[in-house]
Amino acid sequence: MIFLTNASRPITQVERDLLHDVRIQLNHGKENVPANNIFIVGNFIDLVRSEKGREQVQQRIERFVQGQKPIITGENRVHFISAQAALDAILQGTEDEYLKGFQKFTESIEKFLTFDSGIVKIKHSISQINQVIEKGLDGLYQSQNTLDGKIQISEAEKQKILEKIGEASGRDVKIRLLASQAIGTVFEEAAESWDQWYEGLGDRMAEKSQHWYSEHSPVWSQDKLIHDYTNQFIRDLSKEIDEWGNTKLKDVILQKNLKYLDTSIAYELDAIQGQFKSLDEHIQTNLSQQLQLSINGINDDFMGLGGIGGGVGIGGALAAGLIVFTGVGFIAVIVASLAAAIAGSFGFGMLDFDGLKDQIKGKIFELGFQKFDESMEKFSDKLNEIVGSVFDKRVESASRVIAQAIALYENLLEQQEKAHNETLEQREAEKAWIDQKCQELEQIQNRLEVILSKSAIV
């Protein structure tokens, strides 16, 4: 996993909390074990101007993730880069510290994928298989206890279980309603935040345009100059969108509403778990243990926002939805419009190069913002996709656990009915079958432990 932070404001409290949660989830619930498959990347290191400031940023991040209670482990897991500066160096055919830093980062990823990721995947797969085996064993032991008469349910208790099934279904509906309300709140807050951000966008972009540069002449290489300025307009606008998406939408609006939903889901699942524990104490079942395995199994679905946009972050995903989809076509439209407008206004006799460059920038602003405003529908679609995917994943995960809880209740009732109707001979035959299957599953667990130990040695 690649955890991206902004080096100019590294490791906010929200990011610290998220990293702790991610580490626990990647380690399948183990709280005090550092993760060996997380890379911490501080982007925009070029925005930290002084050498002392860069050292302080690096020390702050490294102290947090590799301190007394380390979040991560492994070689070359922390990197500081400037993706834009590295890209500029590649396009210009030069090599500087930013390109070298980015190359070191990519080499570390390649090494991990080549040598280390296989072991990580093996451990993860074995952990998932063990969870399935534990569920199977718990169910088999419960069936065995039912056949032995250790678990008996009265008619009154059966009625209560049926009522609990209805309650569980109601909790599922409640979670879906809460998620729908939270999504509505996110859209309202996002719209208000976006309007505030948009008000100052023109001034911020105008200030950034003062630093646009091109080696091409506004007269003799006009198309190339327009192409350069247009790329820089798209770059700066994408950065603005990325900043809003990550600092406002993700870190504030989404996190707040997701925390509310996660707390509500935890409350509903804890209530079901509490009912199971009460039932376990009363009739000697292990339903709460079986449900806990299901709850542990959804941890991967509650990993914050790491998967959004294929690793580019929410801001990057929004920028892609608004800008990248236009591609070369966007540049071609501006080039054509500017060529006609500038030729008609100035002609080739115009020698005020700075004035002509300003006119070109102004036209790029006009057409660029026009195209940007036209893409607002794309923004809405992308926002819906992002918000929907994050909330839907949580809701569906909770629903799977609730469905498992209902299945456990129903299975318990079915086992009681079956044990009541079977003959002694049938019960003995079934107990023998259960014992055989338990032995087979335990043998599989032992083999998995051998595989895990061998992979660790390698």
Number of C-alpha atoms within 10 A of each C-alpha: 15 16 17 20 20 20 22 17 12 19 22 12 10 12 16 15 12 19 21 18 18 24 23 21 21 21 19 16 15 12 13 13 16 21 22 20 20 20 22 21 22 24 20 19 24 18 12 15 10 10 9 10 13 18 11 12 21 18 11 14 20 18 13 15 21 16 12 8 12 16 23 24 17 15 10 15 21 22 21 24 24 22 18 16 18 21 14 15 17 13 9 9 8 10 12 11 14 22 21 14 17 20 14 16 20 13 13 18 18 13 13 19 13 10 10 15 16 13 14 19 12 16 20 15 13 17 17 14 15 18 17 15 17 18 17 16 19 17 20 18 17 20 23 22 16 23 23 14 12 13 19 21 16 10 9 8 13 15 11 12 21 15 11 18 20 12 14 21 15 13 21 21 14 15 21 20 13 16 24 17 13 20 22 13 15 21 18 13 16 21 14 12 15 16 11 11 14 15 10 10 15 13 11 14 15 14 11 14 18 10 9 15 11 15 9 15 15 25 20 10 11 18 19 16 22 27 19 17 22 23 16 18 22 19 15 17 23 21 16 19 24 22 18 22 25 20 14 19 25 22 18 15 20 26 18 14 18 23 12 15 23 18 11 16 24 14 13 20 22 14 14 22 20 13 15 24 17 14 17 16 10 12 14 16 25 17 22 20 17 22 21 16 15 21 20 14 19 18 18 14 16 18 19 21 21 18 15 18 15 10 15 17 21 29 24 24 24 26 26 21 20 25 22 15 13 14 11 11 10 18 20 15 14 22 22 12 14 22 15 11 15 18 13 10 10 13 12 12 8 13 12 11 12 10 12 17 19 14 17 24 22 15 19 22 20 13 16 22 15 11 17 17 13 12 16 13 12 19 20 16 13 19 21 13 12 18 22 14 15 20 21 16 14 23 23 16 20 25 21 15 22 24 16 16 26 21 13 19 18 14 14 23 16 12 18 19 12 14 18 14 11 13 10 11 9 13 19 15 10 16 20 13 13 18 13 11 15 18 12 11 17 15 12 15 17 11 12 19 15 12 14 16 12 10 14 12 6 6
